[in-house]
Amino acid sequence: MTSEPSTAGWLEDTRVSYDTVAESYTEYVRDLLDGLPRERAALAEFAGLVRAGGDGPVADVGCGPGRVTAFLRTLGLDAFGIDLSPRMIQIARRDNPGVRFAVGSMTDLPLPDASTAGLLAWYSLIHVPDEEIPRVLAHFHRVLRPGAPLLLGFHVGDTSRWKTEGYGGHPMRLYVHHRTHARLASWLTAAGFTVASRTTLTSAESPLGGILLAHRAPS
């Protein structure tokens, strides 16, 4: 009987995997949002909530090559990106000159308390093991201002798939986790968030994708 690969070392596996596929991944997703009106509408709603709350810095956590960060900036937000992969950050800086990007982990966000007016994690929780999600959401809660919005994009389901090959046929070594709205909403509530809306959709982003909009509860 073959055992499932362990989630131990998942951070390093994720970093190495995305360093390896960075160029191919960038080309794959570069214009993806152009044909996704529902995703653009969700991002625009998020931007409107940030502006209504008084504006301020917005963190795109797990930003990859910065394509959603750049879109948020076209909506008038002071968006910046953080990603675990140094190669992804190099590409993000190359393709988006003048925009702030930094290497960092969502398990230990390098941001001051209550320093962001909004936070986006767009399909970037999909490699985080279940047992690490509360820690990640605690950091999201810590860095958001009271009342500020949080937008999550994710794959919907209740399975985890071990991925060994990725964009351009390059090797990868990580899990892709699919989660239900209810499960993520439960984690968010426990972390001090109020869930505002839940969306399910099918598009080039995901065969079955989910979007959750939440707010850090006011102090």
KOLZA-320466 format. One line per 3 residues: number of its first residue (from 1); their letters; for each residue z negated, y, x negated of N, C-alpha, C. Coordinates in Angstrom, 1 decimal. Layout:
! KOLZA-320466
NUM = a = Z:Y:X:Z:Y:X:Z:Y:X | ...
***
This chain:
! KOLZA-320466
1 = mts = 0.0:-1.2:-0.8:0.0:0.0:0.0:0.0:1.3:-0.9 | 0.9:2.2:-0.6:1.1:3.4:-1.4:0.2:4.5:-0.8 | -0.6:5.1:-1.6:-1.5:6.2:-1.1:-0.7:7.5:-1.1
4 = eps = -1.1:8.4:-0.2:-0.5:9.7:-0.2:-0.9:10.5:-1.4 | 0.0:11.4:-1.9:-0.3:12.2:-3.0:-1.5:13.1:-2.7 | -2.4:13.4:-3.7:-3.6:14.2:-3.5:-3.2:15.6:-3.4
7 = tag = -4.1:16.4:-2.6:-3.9:17.9:-2.6:-4.6:18.5:-3.8 | -5.4:17.8:-4.6:-6.0:18.3:-5.8:-4.9:18.9:-6.7 | -5.2:20.1:-7.2:-4.2:20.7:-8.1:-3.1:21.4:-7.3
10 = wle = -3.3:21.6:-6.0:-2.2:22.2:-5.2:-1.8:23.6:-5.6 | -2.7:24.4:-6.1:-2.3:25.7:-6.5:-1.4:25.7:-7.7 | -1.7:24.9:-8.7:-0.8:24.7:-9.8:0.6:24.1:-9.4
13 = dtr = 0.5:23.1:-8.6:1.8:22.5:-8.1:2.6:23.5:-7.3 | 2.0:24.4:-6.5:2.7:25.4:-5.8:3.3:26.4:-6.7 | 2.6:26.8:-7.7:3.0:27.8:-8.7:4.2:27.3:-9.5
16 = vsy = 4.1:26.1:-10.0:5.2:25.5:-10.8:6.4:25.2:-10.0 | 6.2:24.7:-8.7:7.4:24.4:-7.9:8.2:25.7:-7.5 | 7.5:26.8:-7.2:8.2:28.0:-6.9:8.8:28.7:-8.1
19 = dtv = 8.1:28.6:-9.2:8.8:29.1:-10.4:10.1:28.4:-10.7 | 10.1:27.1:-10.4:11.3:26.2:-10.7:12.4:26.6:-9.7 | 12.2:26.8:-8.5:13.2:27.1:-7.5:13.5:28.5:-7.2
22 = aes = 12.8:29.4:-8.0:12.8:30.9:-7.6:14.2:31.4:-7.4 | 15.1:31.2:-8.3:16.5:31.8:-8.2:17.2:31.2:-6.9 | 17.2:29.9:-6.8:17.9:29.3:-5.7:17.3:29.7:-4.3
25 = yte = 15.9:29.8:-4.3:15.2:30.2:-3.1:15.6:31.6:-2.7 | 15.7:32.5:-3.7:16.0:33.9:-3.4:17.4:34.0:-2.8 | 18.3:33.3:-3.3:19.7:33.4:-2.7:19.7:32.8:-1.3
28 = yvr = 18.9:31.7:-1.0:18.9:31.1:0.3:18.3:32.1:1.3 | 17.2:32.8:1.0:16.6:33.6:2.0:17.0:35.1:2.0 | 17.9:35.5:1.0:18.1:36.9:0.8:18.5:37.6:2.1
31 = dll = 19.4:37.1:2.9:19.8:37.8:4.1:19.4:37.1:5.4 | 18.4:36.2:5.3:18.0:35.4:6.4:17.6:36.2:7.7 | 16.8:37.3:7.4:16.3:38.1:8.5:17.4:38.8:9.3
34 = dgl = 18.6:39.0:8.7:19.6:39.8:9.4:20.0:39.1:10.7 | 20.0:37.8:10.7:20.4:37.1:12.0:19.2:36.6:12.8 | 18.0:37.2:12.6:16.9:36.7:13.4:16.2:37.8:14.1
37 = pre = 16.8:38.2:15.3:16.2:39.3:16.1:14.8:39.2:16.5 | 14.4:37.9:16.9:13.0:37.8:17.4:12.0:37.9:16.2 | 12.3:37.4:15.1:11.4:37.6:13.9:11.4:39.1:13.5
40 = raa = 12.5:39.8:13.6:12.5:41.2:13.3:11.7:42.0:14.3 | 11.8:41.6:15.5:11.0:42.2:16.6:9.5:42.1:16.4 | 9.1:40.8:15.9:7.7:40.6:15.7:7.2:41.4:14.5
43 = lae = 8.0:41.6:13.5:7.7:42.4:12.3:7.6:43.9:12.7 | 8.5:44.3:13.6:8.5:45.7:14.1:7.3:46.0:14.9 | 6.9:45.0:15.7:5.6:45.2:16.5:4.4:45.3:15.6
46 = fag = 4.4:44.5:14.6:3.3:44.5:13.6:3.3:45.9:12.9 | 4.5:46.4:12.5:4.6:47.7:11.9:4.1:48.8:12.8 | 4.4:48.7:14.1:3.9:49.7:15.1:2.4:49.7:15.2
49 = lvr = 1.8:48.6:15.1:0.4:48.5:15.2:-0.3:49.1:13.9 | 0.3:48.9:12.8:-0.2:49.5:11.6:-0.1:51.0:11.7 | 1.0:51.5:12.1:1.1:53.0:12.3:0.2:53.5:13.3
52 = agg = 0.0:52.8:14.4:-0.9:53.3:15.4:-2.4:53.3:14.9 | -2.7:52.5:13.9:-4.0:52.4:13.4:-4.3:53.4:12.3 | -3.3:54.2:12.0:-3.5:55.3:11.0:-2.7:55.1:9.7
55 = dgp = -1.9:54.0:9.6:-1.1:53.8:8.4:-2.0:53.4:7.3 | -1.4:53.1:6.1:-2.1:52.7:4.9:-1.4:51.5:4.3 | -1.9:51.0:3.2:-1.2:49.9:2.4:-1.2:48.7:3.3
58 = vad = -0.1:47.9:3.2:0.1:46.7:3.9:0.4:45.6:2.9 | -0.3:44.5:2.9:-0.2:43.4:1.9:0.7:42.3:2.5 | 1.8:42.0:1.8:2.6:40.8:2.1:2.2:39.7:1.1
61 = vgc = 1.3:38.8:1.6:0.7:37.8:0.8:1.5:36.5:0.8 | 1.9:36.1:-0.4:2.9:35.0:-0.5:4.3:35.6:-0.3 | 4.6:36.7:-0.9:5.8:37.5:-0.7:7.0:36.9:-1.2
64 = gpg = 6.9:35.9:-2.1:8.1:35.3:-2.7:9.0:36.4:-3.4 | 10.3:36.4:-3.2:11.1:37.4:-3.8:11.1:38.8:-3.2 | 10.2:39.0:-2.2:10.0:40.3:-1.6:10.9:40.7:-0.5
67 = rvt = 11.6:39.8:0.1:12.6:40.2:1.1:11.9:40.7:2.4 | 10.7:40.2:2.8:10.0:40.7:4.0:9.3:42.0:3.6 | 8.8:42.0:2.4:8.2:43.3:1.9:9.1:44.4:2.1
70 = afl = 10.4:44.2:1.6:11.4:45.2:1.6:11.7:45.6:3.1 | 11.8:44.6:4.0:12.0:44.9:5.4:10.9:45.8:6.0 | 9.7:45.4:5.7:8.6:46.2:6.2:8.7:47.7:5.7
73 = rtl = 9.2:47.9:4.5:9.3:49.2:4.0:10.4:50.0:4.8 | 11.4:49.3:5.2:12.5:50.0:6.1:11.9:50.4:7.4 | 10.8:49.8:7.8:10.1:50.1:9.1:9.1:51.2:8.8
76 = gld = 9.0:51.8:7.6:8.1:52.9:7.3:6.8:52.5:6.8 | 6.5:51.3:6.5:5.2:50.9:6.0:5.1:51.0:4.5 | 3.9:51.2:4.0:3.7:51.2:2.5:3.3:49.8:2.1
79 = afg = 4.3:48.9:2.2:4.1:47.5:1.9:4.2:47.2:0.4 | 3.4:46.2:0.0:3.4:45.7:-1.3:3.3:44.2:-1.3 | 3.6:43.5:-2.4:3.6:42.1:-2.3:2.8:41.4:-3.4
82 = idl = 2.2:40.2:-3.0:1.4:39.4:-3.9:2.0:38.0:-3.8 | 2.1:37.3:-4.9:2.6:35.9:-4.9:2.0:35.2:-6.0 | 1.9:33.9:-5.8:1.3:33.0:-6.8:2.2:32.7:-8.0
85 = spr = 3.5:32.8:-7.7:4.6:32.5:-8.7:5.0:33.7:-9.5 | 4.7:33.6:-10.9:5.2:34.8:-11.7:6.7:35.0:-11.7 | 7.4:33.9:-11.6:8.9:34.1:-11.5:9.3:34.7:-10.2
88 = miq = 8.7:34.4:-9.1:9.0:35.1:-7.9:8.7:36.6:-8.0 | 7.6:36.9:-8.6:7.3:38.3:-8.8:8.3:39.1:-9.7 | 8.7:38.4:-10.7:9.8:39.0:-11.6:11.0:39.3:-10.8
91 = iar = 11.4:38.4:-9.9:12.6:38.6:-9.1:12.4:39.7:-8.1 | 11.2:39.7:-7.4:10.9:40.8:-6.5:10.9:42.1:-7.1 | 10.4:42.3:-8.3:10.5:43.6:-9.0:11.9:43.9:-9.4
94 = rdn = 12.7:43.0:-9.8:14.1:43.2:-10.1:14.9:43.7:-8.9 | 14.7:43.0:-7.8:15.5:43.3:-6.6:15.0:44.4:-5.8 | 13.7:44.9:-6.0:13.1:45.9:-5.2:12.5:47.0:-6.2
97 = pgv = 13.2:47.7:-7.0:12.6:48.6:-7.9:11.8:49.7:-7.2 | 10.7:50.0:-7.8:9.8:51.0:-7.2:8.8:50.5:-6.2 | 8.9:49.2:-5.8:7.9:48.6:-4.9:6.9:47.8:-5.7
100 = rfa = 5.6:47.9:-5.3:4.6:47.2:-6.0:4.5:45.7:-5.7 | 4.5:44.9:-6.8:4.4:43.5:-6.7:3.4:43.0:-7.8 | 2.6:42.0:-7.4:1.6:41.5:-8.4:1.5:40.0:-8.2
103 = vgs = 1.2:39.3:-9.3:0.8:37.9:-9.3:-0.6:37.8:-8.8 | -0.8:36.9:-7.9:-2.2:36.7:-7.4:-2.2:35.5:-6.4 | -3.4:35.0:-6.1:-3.6:33.9:-5.2:-4.3:34.4:-4.0
106 = mtd = -3.9:33.8:-2.8:-4.5:34.2:-1.6:-5.9:33.5:-1.4 | -6.2:32.6:-2.4:-7.6:32.1:-2.4:-8.6:33.0:-3.1 | -8.1:34.0:-3.7:-9.0:35.0:-4.4:-8.2:36.3:-4.5
109 = lpl = -8.0:36.9:-3.4:-7.1:38.1:-3.4:-7.6:39.2:-4.3 | -6.8:39.8:-5.2:-7.2:40.8:-6.1:-7.1:42.2:-5.4 | -7.8:42.3:-4.3:-7.8:43.6:-3.5:-9.2:44.0:-3.1
112 = pda = -9.5:45.3:-3.1:-10.8:45.7:-2.7:-11.1:45.5:-1.2 | -12.4:45.4:-0.8:-12.7:45.3:0.6:-12.2:46.4:1.4 | -11.7:46.0:2.6:-11.2:47.0:3.7:-10.2:47.9:3.1
115 = sta = -9.3:47.4:2.2:-8.4:48.3:1.5:-7.0:48.3:2.1 | -6.7:47.4:3.1:-5.4:47.3:3.7:-5.4:47.6:5.2 | -4.2:48.2:5.6:-4.1:48.6:7.0:-3.4:47.5:7.8
118 = gll = -2.9:46.5:7.1:-2.3:45.3:7.7:-2.0:44.3:6.7 | -1.9:43.0:7.1:-1.7:41.9:6.2:-0.7:40.9:6.9 | 0.3:40.5:6.1:1.3:39.6:6.5:1.3:38.3:5.7
121 = awy = 1.3:37.2:6.3:1.4:35.9:5.5:2.6:35.1:6.2 | 3.8:35.4:5.8:5.0:34.9:6.4:5.4:33.5:5.8 | 5.0:32.5:6.5:5.3:31.1:6.1:4.7:30.9:4.7
124 = sli = 3.6:31.5:4.4:3.0:31.3:3.1:1.7:30.5:3.1 | 1.2:30.2:4.3:0.1:29.3:4.5:0.5:27.8:4.5 | 1.8:27.6:4.5:2.3:26.2:4.7:2.0:25.2:3.6
127 = hvp = 1.6:25.7:2.4:1.2:24.8:1.3:-0.3:24.7:1.1 | -1.0:25.5:1.9:-2.5:25.5:1.7:-3.1:24.4:2.4 | -3.9:23.5:1.7:-4.6:22.4:2.4:-5.6:22.9:3.5
130 = dee = -5.8:22.1:4.5:-6.7:22.4:5.6:-8.1:23.0:5.1 | -8.6:22.3:4.1:-10.0:22.6:3.7:-10.0:24.0:3.0 | -8.9:24.5:2.6:-8.9:25.8:1.9:-8.6:27.0:2.9
133 = ipr = -8.1:26.7:4.1:-7.7:27.7:5.0:-8.9:28.7:5.3 | -10.1:28.2:5.6:-11.2:29.1:5.9:-11.4:30.1:4.8 | -11.3:29.6:3.5:-11.5:30.5:2.4:-10.4:31.6:2.3
136 = vla = -9.2:31.2:2.6:-8.1:32.1:2.6:-8.3:33.2:3.7 | -8.6:32.7:4.9:-8.8:33.7:6.0:-10.0:34.6:5.8 | -11.0:34.1:5.1:-12.1:35.0:4.7:-11.7:36.1:3.8
139 = hfh = -10.8:35.8:2.9:-10.2:36.9:2.0:-9.4:37.8:2.8 | -8.5:37.3:3.8:-7.7:38.2:4.6:-8.7:39.1:5.4 | -9.7:38.6:5.9:-10.7:39.4:6.7:-11.3:40.4:5.8
142 = rvl = -11.7:40.0:4.6:-12.4:40.9:3.7:-11.5:42.1:3.3 | -10.2:42.0:3.1:-9.4:43.1:2.6:-8.8:43.9:3.7 | -8.9:43.5:4.9:-8.4:44.2:6.0:-9.4:45.2:6.5
145 = rpg = -8.9:46.4:7.0:-9.8:47.3:7.6:-10.2:46.8:9.0 | -11.3:47.2:9.5:-11.7:46.8:10.9:-10.6:47.2:11.9 | -10.2:46.2:12.7:-9.2:46.5:13.7:-7.8:46.4:13.3
148 = apl = -7.6:46.2:12.0:-6.2:46.1:11.4:-5.5:44.8:11.8 | -4.2:44.8:11.9:-3.5:43.6:12.3:-3.2:42.6:11.2 | -3.1:41.3:11.6:-2.7:40.2:10.7:-1.6:39.5:11.4
151 = llg = -0.5:39.3:10.7:0.6:38.5:11.3:0.9:37.3:10.4 | 0.9:36.1:11.1:1.2:34.8:10.4:2.4:34.2:10.9 | 3.3:33.7:10.0:4.4:32.9:10.4:4.2:31.5:9.8
154 = fhv = 4.5:30.4:10.6:4.2:29.1:10.1:5.1:28.1:10.8 | 5.1:26.8:10.3:5.8:25.7:10.9:4.8:25.1:12.0 | 5.4:24.9:13.2:4.5:24.3:14.2:4.6:22.8:14.2
157 = gdt = 3.4:22.2:14.4:3.3:20.7:14.4:1.9:20.3:14.0 | 1.8:19.0:13.8:0.5:18.5:13.3:0.7:17.4:12.2 | 1.7:17.6:11.4:2.0:16.7:10.3:2.1:17.4:9.0
160 = srw = 2.0:16.7:7.9:2.2:17.2:6.6:3.2:16.4:5.8 | 4.1:17.0:5.2:5.2:16.3:4.5:5.2:16.6:3.0 | 5.2:15.6:2.2:5.2:15.7:0.7:6.7:16.0:0.3
163 = kte = 6.8:17.2:-0.3:8.2:17.6:-0.7:8.4:17.5:-2.2 | 9.5:16.8:-2.6:9.7:16.5:-4.0:11.0:17.2:-4.5 | 11.8:17.7:-3.6:13.1:18.4:-3.9:13.2:19.6:-3.1
166 = gyg = 13.7:20.7:-3.7:13.8:21.9:-2.9:15.1:22.6:-3.1 | 15.1:23.9:-3.0:16.3:24.7:-3.0:17.1:24.5:-4.2 | 18.4:24.3:-4.0:19.3:24.0:-5.2:19.1:22.6:-5.8
169 = ghp = 18.4:21.7:-5.1:18.2:20.4:-5.6:17.2:20.3:-6.7 | 16.4:21.4:-7.0:15.4:21.4:-8.0:14.2:20.7:-7.6 | 13.4:20.1:-8.6:12.2:19.4:-8.2:11.1:20.3:-7.8
172 = mrl = 10.4:19.8:-6.8:9.2:20.4:-6.3:8.1:19.4:-6.1 | 6.9:19.8:-6.0:5.8:18.9:-5.9:4.7:19.5:-5.1 | 4.8:19.5:-3.7:3.8:20.1:-2.9:3.9:19.6:-1.5
175 = yvh = 2.9:19.8:-0.7:2.9:19.5:0.7:3.4:20.7:1.5 | 4.1:20.4:2.6:4.5:21.4:3.6:3.7:21.0:4.9 | 2.7:21.8:5.3:1.9:21.6:6.4:2.4:22.2:7.7
178 = hrt = 2.5:21.5:8.7:2.8:22.0:10.1:1.5:22.0:10.9 | 1.3:23.2:11.6:0.1:23.3:12.3:0.3:23.9:13.7 | -0.6:23.6:14.7:-0.5:24.1:16.0:-1.0:25.5:16.1
181 = har = -0.6:26.2:17.1:-1.1:27.5:17.4:-2.6:27.4:17.6 | -3.0:26.4:18.4:-4.4:26.3:18.7:-5.3:26.1:17.5 | -4.8:25.3:16.6:-5.6:25.0:15.4:-5.8:26.3:14.5
184 = las = -4.7:27.0:14.3:-4.7:28.2:13.5:-5.6:29.3:14.3 | -5.4:29.4:15.6:-6.2:30.3:16.3:-7.7:30.0:16.2 | -8.1:28.7:16.2:-9.5:28.4:16.0:-10.0:28.8:14.7
187 = wlt = -9.2:28.6:13.6:-9.6:29.0:12.3:-9.8:30.6:12.2 | -8.8:31.3:12.9:-8.9:32.7:12.9:-10.1:33.3:13.6 | -10.4:32.7:14.7:-11.6:33.1:15.5:-12.9:32.9:14.7
190 = aag = -12.9:31.8:14.0:-14.1:31.5:13.2:-14.2:32.4:12.0 | -13.1:33.0:11.5:-13.1:33.9:10.4:-13.3:35.3:10.8 | -13.5:35.6:12.1:-13.8:37.0:12.6:-12.6:37.7:13.1
193 = ftv = -11.5:37.0:13.5:-10.3:37.7:14.0:-10.2:37.5:15.5 | -9.5:38.4:16.2:-9.2:38.2:17.6:-7.7:38.0:17.7 | -7.3:36.9:18.3:-5.9:36.5:18.4:-5.3:37.3:19.6
196 = asr = -4.2:38.0:19.3:-3.6:38.9:20.4:-2.4:38.2:21.0 | -1.6:37.4:20.3:-0.4:36.8:20.9:0.0:35.6:20.0 | 0.8:34.7:20.7:1.3:33.5:20.1:2.7:33.3:20.5
199 = ttl = 3.6:33.0:19.6:5.0:32.8:19.8:5.5:31.6:19.2 | 6.4:30.8:19.9:7.1:29.7:19.3:8.6:29.9:19.4 | 9.3:29.6:18.3:10.7:29.9:18.3:11.4:28.9:17.3
202 = tsa = 12.7:28.8:17.5:13.5:28.0:16.6:14.6:29.0:16.0 | 14.7:28.9:14.7:15.6:29.8:14.0:15.9:29.3:12.6 | 16.6:30.1:11.8:16.8:29.7:10.4:15.6:29.7:9.6
205 = esp = 14.5:30.3:10.0:13.2:30.3:9.3:12.6:29.0:9.4 | 12.7:28.3:10.6:12.0:27.0:10.8:12.6:26.4:12.0 | 12.8:25.0:12.0:13.3:24.3:13.2:12.4:24.5:14.4
208 = lgg = 11.1:24.6:14.1:10.1:24.9:15.1:9.1:25.8:14.5 | 9.2:27.1:14.7:8.4:28.1:14.0:7.4:28.7:14.9 | 6.3:29.2:14.4:5.3:29.9:15.1:4.9:31.2:14.5
211 = ill = 4.5:32.2:15.4:4.1:33.5:14.9:2.7:33.8:15.7 | 1.7:34.1:14.9:0.5:34.5:15.5:0.1:35.9:15.1 | -0.2:36.8:16.1:-0.6:38.1:15.8:-2.1:38.2:16.1
214 = ahr = -2.9:38.7:15.2:-4.4:38.8:15.3:-4.8:40.1:14.8 | -6.1:40.5:15.0:-6.7:41.7:14.5:-8.0:41.3:13.9 | -8.4:42.0:12.8:-9.8:41.9:12.4:-10.6:42.6:13.4
217 = aps = -11.7:41.9:13.8:-12.5:42.4:14.8:-13.1:43.7:14.3 | -13.2:44.8:15.2:-13.8:46.0:14.8:-15.3:45.8:14.3 | -15.8:46.6:13.4:-17.2:46.5:13.0:-18.1:46.9:14.1
***
